[in-house]
Amino acid sequence: MASSILFFLLLSFFILKTSSQSCTSQKLTLPKTNILYSNCIDLPYLTSFLHYTHNPSNSSLSIAFIASPPSPSGWVSWGLNPTGTGMVGTQAIAAYTQDGKITIKTLDIQSYKVLVPGKLSYEVWNLSAEQSDGVIRIFATLKVKEVNEVNQVWQVGPSVSNGRLDIHGFQPQNLNSKGILKLSGGQNFSSVGTMVDSKTRNRNIHGILNAVSWGVLFPLGVIIARYMRTFPSADPAWFYLHVGCQLSAYVIGVAGWATGLKLGSNSVGITYSLHRNIGIALFALATLQIFALFLRPKKDHKYRYFWNIYHHSIGYTIIILGLINIFKGFDILNPEKIWKTTYIGVIAALGVIAVLLEVVTWIVVLKRKANKSTKTFDGYNNNGQ
């Protein structure tokens, strides 16, 4: 009996919880009036809702945007983009709670990296906001042109620092939070969502290609060259394995570099300078390293010593820069934790293998020196002593 009551209580809670996630259950009225908004939309991302009324007589759009910030110190925002479908160019209204008081700011967004207050290109009035039960509601009326639809963008962010909104996440939920708002009622998210999903897929491909290339194959090739050649029986197999790894890493790395250039050209206003510059340096150094294969002098050549310095120094530099840039990429993509954890596990495994092989190599080298020393001073060839 008790279990049945508990089941129905949980079921009732689930039904109430589900219904609360619909805009139709949220009865909101225009500020300072008792008039209900004409339309409402359950926005498909970030658990957000929009109530709105369009008044063609004065070209005004009254809205109530509802969303939950990711943390108590986080922020929410909603806006219109008169020039495009993305974030850059959006005329946004943001709200957050600070010292127990709700704060509202308008943002003329000209960059993905810096979210600073700015005057909107739209005329706006009846601007207010409220917060309760972890939910922030933004109310506003905007002057819009005589159009049938507008581009809307909404977002939530983790925190506010010194009055500035910190950068939001780059999960699919965040990247897809945009769409076309039909002023007469209705919504259209398919075209923008498809475009963003395509961009997200390309970003993931870019990350995977570079992680496999600079972050796995290239270090593996170096490990093969450094430790396998210690054993005479591995010659010349180690050389071909080394060259195969490095050439494969270079081809895959160039493909990743090309996808990065394409992403950059398709993402106007988004610039990750350090990540981009390291990527360019990696491509240049790797290309120079490939030329080393054709410039490789024979072992007894007088320039072989200098070639070794050139070849080894560039190789280790590529490994260091590659690892740095891969983790910079993780920070930019902000993927699920499992991806970063998996890669760290792969690198740790390669590191452990390298350490073990280093120990084995030194043991072999020291034994060879000891044997050579014993043969040299064997009582017969010891300067007549």
C-alpha positions as CSV (number, residue, x, y, z in Angstrom):
1,M,0.0,0.0,0.0
2,A,2.7,2.4,1.0
3,S,4.7,1.6,-2.2
4,S,1.5,2.3,-4.3
5,I,1.1,5.7,-2.7
6,L,4.7,6.5,-3.2
7,F,4.4,5.5,-6.9
8,F,1.4,7.8,-7.5
9,L,3.2,10.6,-5.7
10,L,6.2,10.2,-7.9
11,L,4.0,10.0,-11.0
12,S,2.1,13.1,-9.9
13,F,5.4,15.0,-9.4
14,F,6.6,13.8,-12.8
15,I,3.4,15.0,-14.5
16,L,3.7,18.4,-12.7
17,K,7.3,18.7,-13.6
18,T,6.6,17.9,-17.2
19,S,3.8,20.4,-17.4
20,S,5.9,23.1,-15.9
21,Q,8.3,22.6,-18.9
22,S,5.6,24.0,-21.2
23,C,4.9,27.6,-21.9
24,T,1.2,27.0,-22.0
25,S,1.3,26.4,-18.2
26,Q,3.0,29.7,-17.6
27,K,0.3,32.4,-17.5
28,L,2.2,35.7,-18.1
29,T,0.8,39.1,-18.9
30,L,2.3,42.2,-20.5
31,P,3.9,44.4,-17.9
32,K,1.6,46.9,-16.2
33,T,-1.4,45.3,-17.9
34,N,-3.7,42.2,-17.4
35,I,-3.4,41.3,-21.1
36,L,-2.0,37.8,-21.8
37,Y,0.7,37.5,-24.4
38,S,-0.7,36.3,-27.8
39,N,1.8,33.6,-28.4
40,C,4.3,31.4,-26.6
41,I,7.0,29.0,-27.7
42,D,8.9,26.2,-25.9
43,L,12.3,27.0,-27.2
44,P,14.1,23.8,-28.2
45,Y,17.4,24.4,-26.4
46,L,18.5,25.5,-22.9
47,T,15.1,24.8,-21.4
48,S,13.9,28.3,-22.3
49,F,10.5,29.8,-23.2
50,L,9.3,32.9,-25.0
51,H,6.0,34.7,-24.7
52,Y,5.3,37.4,-27.2
53,T,2.8,39.8,-28.8
54,H,3.3,41.6,-32.0
55,N,1.4,44.8,-32.6
56,P,1.5,45.8,-36.3
57,S,-0.1,49.1,-35.7
58,N,3.0,50.5,-34.0
59,S,5.5,47.8,-35.2
60,S,6.2,46.7,-31.6
61,L,7.2,43.3,-30.2
62,S,6.5,42.7,-26.5
63,I,8.3,39.7,-25.1
64,A,8.8,37.7,-21.9
65,F,11.8,35.4,-22.0
66,I,12.2,32.7,-19.3
67,A,15.3,30.7,-18.7
68,S,17.3,29.2,-15.8
69,P,21.0,30.2,-15.5
70,P,23.5,27.3,-15.1
71,S,24.4,28.6,-11.7
72,P,23.0,31.0,-9.1
73,S,25.6,33.6,-10.3
74,G,24.9,32.9,-14.0
75,W,23.1,35.0,-16.6
76,V,20.4,34.6,-19.2
77,S,19.8,36.6,-22.4
78,W,17.6,37.0,-25.4
79,G,17.9,39.2,-28.5
80,L,17.2,39.8,-32.1
81,N,19.8,39.8,-34.9
82,P,18.9,42.2,-37.7
83,T,21.9,41.3,-39.8
84,G,22.3,37.5,-39.6
85,T,21.4,34.3,-37.9
86,G,24.3,34.0,-35.5
87,M,25.4,35.6,-32.3
88,V,27.5,38.3,-33.8
89,G,25.3,41.3,-34.5
90,T,22.7,40.3,-32.0
91,Q,21.0,43.1,-30.0
92,A,20.5,41.3,-26.7
93,I,19.0,41.9,-23.3
94,A,20.7,40.1,-20.4
95,A,19.7,39.7,-16.8
96,Y,21.5,38.2,-13.7
97,T,21.2,38.3,-10.0
98,Q,23.9,40.1,-8.0
99,D,23.8,40.7,-4.2
100,G,20.2,39.6,-4.2
101,K,19.1,42.1,-6.8
102,I,18.2,41.6,-10.4
103,T,20.4,43.5,-12.9
104,I,19.5,44.1,-16.6
105,K,22.0,45.0,-19.3
106,T,21.7,45.6,-23.1
107,L,24.4,44.1,-25.3
108,D,25.4,45.1,-28.8
109,I,27.3,41.9,-29.5
110,Q,30.2,42.4,-32.0
111,S,32.4,39.5,-30.9
112,Y,32.0,36.0,-29.5
113,K,34.7,36.5,-26.9
114,V,33.7,39.8,-25.3
115,L,30.2,40.4,-24.0
116,V,30.1,44.1,-22.9
117,P,27.1,46.4,-22.5
118,G,26.1,48.5,-25.5
119,K,23.2,50.5,-26.8
120,L,20.8,48.5,-28.9
121,S,20.0,49.4,-32.5
122,Y,16.3,48.7,-31.6
123,E,14.3,51.1,-29.6
124,V,13.3,49.4,-26.4
125,W,11.0,50.2,-23.5
126,N,9.1,48.5,-20.6
127,L,12.4,46.8,-19.8
128,S,12.4,44.8,-16.6
129,A,13.3,41.4,-15.1
130,E,12.5,39.3,-12.1
131,Q,14.0,36.2,-10.5
132,S,12.4,33.4,-8.4
133,D,13.0,29.7,-7.9
134,G,16.1,29.7,-9.9
135,V,14.4,31.1,-13.0
136,I,14.9,34.6,-14.5
137,R,12.2,36.3,-16.6
138,I,13.1,39.2,-18.9
139,F,10.3,41.6,-20.1
140,A,10.7,44.1,-22.9
141,T,9.0,45.8,-25.8
142,L,11.0,46.5,-28.9
143,K,10.4,48.5,-32.1
144,V,10.7,46.2,-35.0
145,K,10.5,46.9,-38.7
146,E,7.4,45.9,-40.7
147,V,8.5,42.4,-41.3
148,N,6.8,39.0,-40.9
149,E,9.8,37.3,-39.1
150,V,12.9,38.1,-37.2
151,N,16.1,36.2,-36.2
152,Q,16.1,35.5,-32.5
153,V,19.1,34.3,-30.3
154,W,19.0,33.3,-26.7
155,Q,21.7,32.1,-24.3
156,V,22.7,31.3,-20.8
157,G,26.1,31.8,-19.1
158,P,27.9,30.5,-16.0
159,S,28.8,33.7,-14.2
160,V,29.4,37.4,-14.2
161,S,32.8,39.0,-13.4
162,N,33.1,42.7,-12.5
163,G,29.9,43.5,-14.3
164,R,30.9,41.6,-17.5
165,L,29.2,38.4,-18.6
166,D,31.6,35.5,-18.8
167,I,31.7,33.4,-22.0
168,H,28.9,30.9,-22.3
169,G,29.5,27.2,-23.0
170,F,30.0,25.7,-26.5
171,Q,27.9,22.6,-26.1
172,P,25.4,21.8,-28.9
173,Q,22.7,23.2,-26.7
174,N,24.4,26.6,-26.6
175,L,25.4,26.6,-30.3
176,N,21.9,25.7,-31.5
177,S,20.1,28.4,-29.4
178,K,18.9,30.4,-32.3
179,G,16.0,30.4,-34.8
180,I,13.5,32.4,-36.8
181,L,10.6,33.9,-34.9
182,K,7.4,34.4,-36.9
183,L,5.7,37.5,-35.6
184,S,2.3,36.2,-36.5
185,G,2.9,33.1,-34.4
186,G,5.0,30.0,-34.9
187,Q,8.7,29.2,-35.1
188,N,11.3,27.9,-37.4
189,F,14.5,26.3,-36.1
190,S,15.2,23.7,-38.7
191,S,17.5,25.6,-41.1
192,V,19.6,27.3,-38.5
193,G,19.8,24.1,-36.4
194,T,21.0,22.1,-39.4
195,M,23.7,24.7,-40.2
196,V,24.9,24.8,-36.6
197,D,24.9,20.9,-36.4
198,S,27.0,20.9,-39.5
199,K,29.5,23.3,-38.0
200,T,29.6,21.3,-34.8
201,R,30.3,18.2,-36.8
202,N,33.1,19.9,-38.7
203,R,34.6,21.2,-35.4
204,N,34.6,17.6,-34.1
205,I,36.2,16.2,-37.2
206,H,38.9,18.9,-37.0
207,G,39.6,18.0,-33.3
208,I,39.7,14.2,-34.0
209,L,42.0,14.5,-37.0
210,N,44.5,16.7,-35.1
211,A,44.4,14.6,-31.9
212,V,45.1,11.4,-33.9
213,S,47.9,13.1,-36.0
214,W,49.9,15.4,-33.7
215,G,48.7,13.8,-30.5
216,V,49.1,10.1,-31.1
217,L,50.8,9.0,-34.4
218,F,53.6,11.6,-34.3
219,P,54.7,10.7,-30.7
220,L,54.4,7.0,-31.5
221,G,56.7,7.5,-34.5
222,V,59.2,9.2,-32.3
223,I,59.1,6.3,-29.8
224,I,59.6,3.8,-32.5
225,A,62.7,5.6,-33.9
226,R,64.2,6.3,-30.5
227,Y,63.9,2.8,-28.9
228,M,63.6,0.2,-31.7
229,R,66.8,1.1,-33.4
230,T,68.7,0.1,-30.2
231,F,68.2,-3.5,-31.3
232,P,70.1,-4.6,-34.4
233,S,67.5,-7.2,-35.3
234,A,64.9,-4.4,-35.7
235,D,66.9,-2.7,-38.5
236,P,65.6,-1.6,-41.0
237,A,62.0,-2.4,-39.9
238,W,62.1,0.4,-37.3
239,F,63.0,3.0,-40.0
240,Y,60.0,2.0,-42.2
241,L,57.7,2.0,-39.2
242,H,59.0,5.4,-38.2
243,V,58.6,6.9,-41.6
244,G,55.1,5.3,-42.0
245,C,53.9,6.8,-38.7
246,Q,55.3,10.3,-39.5
247,L,53.9,10.4,-43.0
248,S,50.5,9.2,-41.9
249,A,50.6,11.8,-39.1
250,Y,51.5,14.5,-41.6
251,V,48.7,13.6,-44.1
252,I,46.1,13.4,-41.3
253,G,47.5,16.6,-39.7
254,V,47.2,18.5,-43.0
255,A,43.6,17.4,-43.4
256,G,42.9,18.6,-39.8
257,W,44.7,21.9,-40.6
258,A,42.6,22.4,-43.7
259,T,39.4,21.8,-41.8
260,G,40.6,24.4,-39.3
261,L,41.1,26.9,-42.0
262,K,37.7,26.2,-43.4
263,L,36.1,26.6,-39.9
264,G,37.9,29.9,-39.5
265,S,36.6,31.3,-42.9
266,N,33.1,30.2,-42.0
267,S,33.1,31.7,-38.5
268,V,33.4,35.4,-39.0
269,G,34.0,37.2,-35.7
270,I,35.4,34.0,-33.9
271,T,39.2,34.1,-33.5
272,Y,41.3,31.8,-31.4
273,S,44.6,33.4,-32.1
274,L,46.9,31.2,-30.0
275,H,45.3,28.0,-31.3
276,R,45.4,29.2,-34.9
277,N,49.0,30.4,-34.7
278,I,50.2,27.1,-33.1
279,G,48.4,25.2,-35.8
280,I,50.2,27.2,-38.5
281,A,53.5,26.6,-36.8
282,L,52.8,22.9,-36.6
283,F,52.0,22.7,-40.3
284,A,55.2,24.6,-41.2
285,L,57.5,22.5,-38.9
286,A,55.9,19.2,-40.0
287,T,56.5,20.2,-43.7
288,L,60.1,21.0,-42.9
289,Q,60.4,17.7,-41.2
290,I,59.1,15.8,-44.2
291,F,61.9,17.5,-46.3
292,A,64.4,16.0,-43.8
293,L,63.6,12.6,-45.3
294,F,64.9,13.7,-48.7
295,L,67.8,15.6,-47.2
296,R,69.0,12.8,-45.0
297,P,72.8,12.2,-45.5
298,K,74.5,8.9,-45.0
299,K,75.5,7.8,-41.5
300,D,79.2,8.4,-42.2
301,H,78.7,11.8,-43.9
302,K,80.3,14.8,-42.2
303,Y,76.9,16.7,-42.1
304,R,75.0,13.8,-40.5
305,Y,75.6,15.1,-37.0
306,F,74.0,18.5,-37.9
307,W,71.2,16.8,-39.6
308,N,70.5,14.7,-36.5
309,I,70.3,17.9,-34.4
310,Y,67.9,19.5,-36.9
311,H,65.7,16.4,-37.3
312,H,65.5,15.7,-33.5
313,S,64.9,19.2,-32.4
314,I,62.1,19.8,-34.9
315,G,60.5,16.5,-34.0
316,Y,60.4,17.1,-30.2
317,T,59.2,20.7,-30.9
318,I,56.3,19.3,-32.9
319,I,55.3,16.9,-30.1
320,I,55.3,19.7,-27.5
321,L,53.4,22.2,-29.7
322,G,50.9,19.4,-30.8
323,L,50.1,18.5,-27.2
324,I,49.6,22.1,-26.2
325,N,47.3,22.8,-29.1
326,I,45.2,19.7,-28.6
327,F,44.4,20.8,-25.1
328,K,43.7,24.3,-26.3
329,G,41.3,22.7,-28.7
330,F,39.6,20.8,-25.9
331,D,39.1,24.1,-24.1
332,I,37.5,25.6,-27.2
333,L,35.3,22.6,-28.2
334,N,34.4,21.9,-24.5
335,P,33.4,18.3,-25.4
336,E,32.0,15.7,-23.0
337,K,34.5,14.8,-20.3
338,I,34.9,11.3,-21.6
339,W,36.7,12.5,-24.7
340,K,39.4,14.5,-22.8
341,T,39.8,11.7,-20.3
342,T,40.2,9.1,-23.0
343,Y,42.9,11.2,-24.7
344,I,44.8,11.8,-21.5
345,G,44.7,8.0,-20.9
346,V,46.2,7.4,-24.4
347,I,49.0,9.9,-23.8
348,A,49.6,8.5,-20.3
349,A,50.0,5.0,-21.8
350,L,52.4,6.3,-24.4
351,G,54.4,8.0,-21.7
352,V,54.6,4.9,-19.6
353,I,55.7,2.9,-22.6
354,A,58.4,5.5,-23.4
355,V,59.7,5.4,-19.8
356,L,59.9,1.6,-19.7
357,L,61.6,1.5,-23.1
358,E,64.0,4.2,-21.9
359,V,65.0,2.1,-19.0
360,V,65.5,-1.0,-21.2
361,T,67.5,1.0,-23.7
362,W,69.9,2.3,-21.0
363,I,70.4,-1.3,-19.6
364,V,71.2,-2.6,-23.1
365,V,73.6,0.3,-23.9
366,L,75.4,0.0,-20.5
367,K,75.8,-3.8,-21.0
368,R,77.2,-3.3,-24.4
369,K,79.7,-0.8,-23.1
370,A,80.7,-3.1,-20.2
371,N,81.2,-6.0,-22.7
372,K,83.3,-3.8,-25.0
373,S,85.4,-2.6,-22.1
374,T,86.0,-6.2,-21.0
375,K,87.1,-7.2,-24.5
376,T,89.4,-4.2,-24.8
377,F,91.3,-4.9,-21.6
378,D,91.6,-8.7,-21.8
379,G,95.3,-9.0,-21.0
380,Y,96.3,-9.2,-24.6
381,N,95.4,-5.8,-26.0
382,N,96.1,-3.5,-23.1
383,N,99.2,-1.5,-24.2
384,G,101.6,-4.2,-23.2
385,Q,100.6,-4.1,-19.5
